[in-house]
Amino acid sequence: SDSPGGFEINLDHRKLKTPQAKLFTVPSEALAIAVATEWDSQKDTIKFYTMHLTTLCNTALDNPTQRNKTQLIRAAVKFLETDTVCYRVEEPPALAELQKNEWDPVVSWAEQRYNVTIGSSTSILGPNIPASTKETFISHLASYNMWALQGIEFVITQLKSLILSMSLIDRHITVEKAVLLSRLEEEYQIRRWGNVEWAHDYDLCELRARTAAGTLFVHLCSESSTVKHKLLQD
């Protein structure tokens, strides 16, 4: 239901609350519908670990780490220093080749899209990211609201990469592609040795679910209502 603070969720005539007992209100109707759908799909027991959108809303409302916008942005940009797609191997040559073929296009895209220099390195210290690149990403991220930033940080944490996350949120690559690129080394090993255990498939599905939820959350928190309605109809 619509309220002055945004949209509320009612469960069996009870208003939903956050872990810190705040009224659960979200900024957009589309996000409220998406959260309600998460609750509807729970059966006898409520499994919070499957409710990524609800969890992200709780984080945005309660801000358990008590960080402000600047701190959130700095935490996100810090990932550039250890960005998955910037760290390259020299051995084995087949993996080095795979990283070059798969990661270089995303890095080039990001360099052009944000007009920055990123580069990559085989050194354990990683590439030397210019200060101007960090500043550019800081000001780009500042254009997002606090809710969207919580979602962006969540996606970055899943993919261990600011570059893959921004490519995904900017709709340059799909969730499947972003997850695959973030796990390139594991995928290389599996192709080489065969899929050794079911746990890999489970991890992959989990990572895709979390990444997709985080991306959807960012879009639902930062776009005009017409786009949101379109997203829900897709």
N, C-alpha and C positions, 0 to 999 in steps of 0.2 A: 504494500500500500504506500501511497505517496505521503510524505510528511515534510515539514519545513526543512529538516536536516537531510532530506534525501528520501530514498525508498526503504521501507522497512520490510522485514520478512515475518510473516505470521505462521507458526506451526501449530496446528490444532488449536487455534484461537489464543496461543501464547506468543508473545513477542520474542523473537530471537535476541539473545544477549551475547556479548563477547566474553572471553575468559575473565576479563577484568570487570565484568558486569555492566559494561556500557550498552546502550541500546544499539542493536546491529542495524546501522543504516548505510546504504551505499549510494554513490553519486548518480548512478544511471539506472533507468528502468531495465535496460537490457542485461546489466550485471545482476540486478535483483532476480530477474527471470532465470538467468544461468545458475545462480546460487540455489534458488528454489528447486530447480531441476536436479541439482546435486543431492539435495535433501530427499526429494521424491524417489530417487533411485536407490536410497538406502533401504535395506529390508529390515529384518528383525533386530539386528545389532547395528549401531551406528559406528561405522569405521571412519574415524576422522582422517586417517592417513590416506584415504582415497578422495577426500574432499578438498582438493587443492584451491579452488576458488574461495571457498568458505574460509580456509586457513589464511589466504592472502588478504581477505577483507578484515579478518581479526587482527592481522599484523598491522594493516594500515590504520585501523581504528584505535588499537591499543598502543601501537608503537613500543613494544616491550623493551627494545634496546634504547629508547628515548633519544633517537638521533634526529637532528634537524636536516633540512634539505641539503645543505652544503656537505654534511658528513655522509649522507647517502650517496651523493654524486661522487665524492672523493673515494668512497669504498668501491664504487663501480669502476671508476677509472683506474684504480690501483691494479685491477685485473690485467690491464694492458702489459704490465711488467712481467707477468707470467702467462701471457695469453697462449693457449694451446696451439693456435695456428702459427705462432711466431717461433716456436721451439722446434728445430729440425734435427734429424739424425743424419749421420754420414754413412752409417752401417745399420742394417744390411742395405746394399744399393737399391734393391727392389722397394723397400719401404721409403727410402729417401726419394726415389722417383715418384712413388704414390703420393707422398706429402707435397712434393712440388706440383704435380698435376692437379691434385684436389684442392690444396690450400692456397696456392699462388693466385688463382682467379678471384677468390674471395677477398684476399688481402688487397689486390689491385683494385677491385671494385670499391672497397672501403676507402682506399687512398684517393680515388677519384671522387667518390660521393661526398666525402667530408673535406676534400682538398688538404690532405695531410700526408706525411711520410711515416710509414710504419716499419716495413722491412721485416726480415727474419734472420735467424742466426743458428748456427750449429753449436755455439758456445753454451756451456752450462749456465752462463750468466744471462743468456737470451739476448735479444737485440737491444740496442741503445735507443730507446724511444725518445724522440725530441720533446723538449718541454712544450713547444708550440702545439704538438699533436695532442698532448694531454689537455692543454688549455682549450683547444678546439672541441674536444669531446666533453669537457666540463661545461662549456657554454651551450653545446647542443643538448646535453642532458638537462640543463637548467630550464629548457623550454617545456619539459614535462612537469605535471603536477606531482605532489607527494605520493598519491595512490599509484600512479603509473610507475614512478621511480621504484617503489617497493616491488612491483612486478618485474621491472627491468633487472633489478638486483637478483631477484629469484631466478630468472632465466639465466643470467650470467653465472650464478652459482651452479646451476645444472650443467651448463656447457663448458665451464671453466674458461670462458672466452668472451671478452667484450665485443670482439669483431664479429664472431658468429652470431651473437645475440642481436647486435644492431642490424646485421644483414637479414636476420629473421624478422625482427620487429618492423623493419623497413620493407618487408615482403619481397626481398631479393631472393631468398631461398626458403624452402619449405621446412616444416618441423622435422620431417624424416631426414632430409638432407643435412640440416644443422646437427642433428643427433649423430648421424653417420660420420660427419666430419669431425665431431668432437671426440669420437671413439675410433679414429682411423687406425691407430696401432692395434687395438683389440681386434678390429675387423680384419686387419691384415693377418694377424696370427691365426684367426679362425679360418680364413680362406686357405691358409697354408697348412694348418694341422687338422682342419675339420672342426665342426662345432662340438666341443667336448662335453658340454653339460647343459641341462635345461636352464640352469641359473642365468646363463647369458641372455636367453630369450626373455626371461622375467625382468632382468635389469633393463634390457632394451625397451620393453613395453612401459616399464615404470618411468624411465627417463623421458620417453616420448610423451607420456601422459602429463608429467610435471611441466615439461617444456611447452607443450600445447596450451595447458592451463595458464601458465605465466604469460604467454604471448597473447592469448585471448583477453586476459585480465588487463594487460597494458592497453590493448586496442579499445576495450570497453570503458576504460577510465579516461581515455584521452581524445576520443573522437566525437564528432557531431552526432546527434541523435539519429539522423537519417542513415548514416553509415552503420550505426549500431543495429538498427532495425534490419538492414540488409544482411548483416552478419548472422543475425538470428534466423533469418529465413533461409539462408544457404543450406 
